Amino acid sequence: MDFPLQILKTVGALVLVLGLLWGATFALRRWGRPLLKGSGKGWIHILERRYLGPKHSLVLVRIADETLLLGMSPHGLNYLTTIGFENSPHEGDVTTKDDNP
């Protein structure tokens, strides 16, 4: 067999495989996020996240029928309070139910 032809086929196959990998990576970055999030029918939903600093943030999480405010830091996740929106007489009013005495 002709040696330069064999090298050309090998390099061509390598370029084809690398091109397919690059295309798959591009497609997952572009369209893969909605597929990875799921259908949204789960029990846990992250409603909002506010950054307080480089590694500190507040996270509003809805779990089943409760809304929790959590604090995140490099040391871990801390429960802050339970927030109720559904019994509010005005839109935008928030009631809190502290379980910590």
C-alpha positions as CSV (number, residue, x, y, z in Angstrom):
1,M,0.0,0.0,0.0
2,D,1.1,3.5,-0.7
3,F,2.5,5.0,2.6
4,P,1.6,8.7,1.9
5,L,-2.0,7.7,1.1
6,Q,-2.3,5.8,4.4
7,I,-1.0,8.8,6.4
8,L,-3.5,11.0,4.5
9,K,-6.4,8.7,5.4
10,T,-5.3,8.6,9.1
11,V,-5.0,12.4,9.3
12,G,-8.3,12.8,7.6
13,A,-10.0,10.4,10.0
14,L,-8.4,12.3,13.0
15,V,-9.6,15.6,11.6
16,L,-13.1,14.2,11.2
17,V,-13.3,12.8,14.7
18,L,-11.9,16.1,16.2
19,G,-14.5,18.0,14.2
20,L,-17.3,15.9,15.4
21,L,-16.1,16.3,19.0
22,W,-15.9,20.1,18.6
23,G,-19.4,20.1,17.0
24,A,-20.9,18.1,19.8
25,T,-19.3,20.4,22.4
26,F,-20.6,23.5,20.6
27,A,-24.1,22.0,20.4
28,L,-24.2,21.1,24.1
29,R,-23.0,24.5,25.1
30,R,-25.6,26.2,22.9
31,W,-28.7,24.0,23.3
32,G,-27.8,21.5,26.0
33,R,-28.6,23.6,29.1
34,P,-32.4,23.3,28.8
35,L,-32.1,19.6,28.3
36,L,-29.9,19.3,31.4
37,K,-32.3,21.3,33.6
38,G,-35.0,18.7,33.2
39,S,-38.7,19.3,32.7
40,G,-39.2,21.6,35.7
41,K,-41.5,19.1,37.4
42,G,-39.2,18.4,40.3
43,W,-39.7,19.3,43.9
44,I,-36.7,21.7,44.2
45,H,-36.6,25.0,42.3
46,I,-34.0,27.8,42.7
47,L,-36.0,31.0,42.5
48,E,-33.3,33.6,42.8
49,R,-29.6,33.9,43.7
50,R,-28.0,37.2,44.9
51,Y,-24.2,37.5,45.1
52,L,-22.9,39.3,48.2
53,G,-19.3,38.8,47.5
54,P,-16.9,36.6,45.5
55,K,-17.8,33.4,47.4
56,H,-20.9,34.4,49.3
57,S,-24.5,34.5,48.2
58,L,-28.1,34.3,49.2
59,V,-30.3,31.7,47.5
60,L,-34.1,31.6,47.5
61,V,-35.2,28.0,47.1
62,R,-38.7,26.6,46.7
63,I,-39.0,23.0,48.0
64,A,-42.4,21.5,47.6
65,D,-44.7,24.2,49.2
66,E,-42.1,26.0,51.2
67,T,-39.8,28.9,50.2
68,L,-36.4,28.9,52.0
69,L,-33.7,31.6,52.2
70,L,-30.3,30.0,52.4
71,G,-26.9,31.5,52.8
72,M,-24.0,30.0,50.8
73,S,-20.3,30.5,51.7
74,P,-17.1,28.5,51.2
75,H,-17.8,27.0,54.7
76,G,-21.1,25.5,53.6
77,L,-24.9,26.1,53.2
78,N,-26.8,27.7,56.1
79,Y,-30.6,27.9,56.6
80,L,-31.6,31.5,57.3
81,T,-35.4,31.6,57.3
82,T,-38.6,30.4,55.7
83,I,-40.4,33.0,53.6
84,G,-44.1,33.0,52.8
85,F,-45.4,34.7,49.7
86,E,-48.8,33.1,49.3
87,N,-50.6,34.7,52.3
88,S,-49.5,38.2,51.5
89,P,-52.4,40.7,51.2
90,H,-50.3,42.9,48.8
91,E,-48.1,41.8,45.9
92,G,-44.6,42.3,47.1
93,D,-45.2,41.9,50.8
94,V,-43.3,39.1,52.4
95,T,-43.9,37.3,55.6
96,T,-41.2,35.3,57.4
97,K,-41.5,32.4,59.7
98,D,-38.4,32.0,61.8
99,D,-37.9,28.5,63.2
100,N,-34.8,29.6,65.1
101,P,-35.8,30.9,68.7
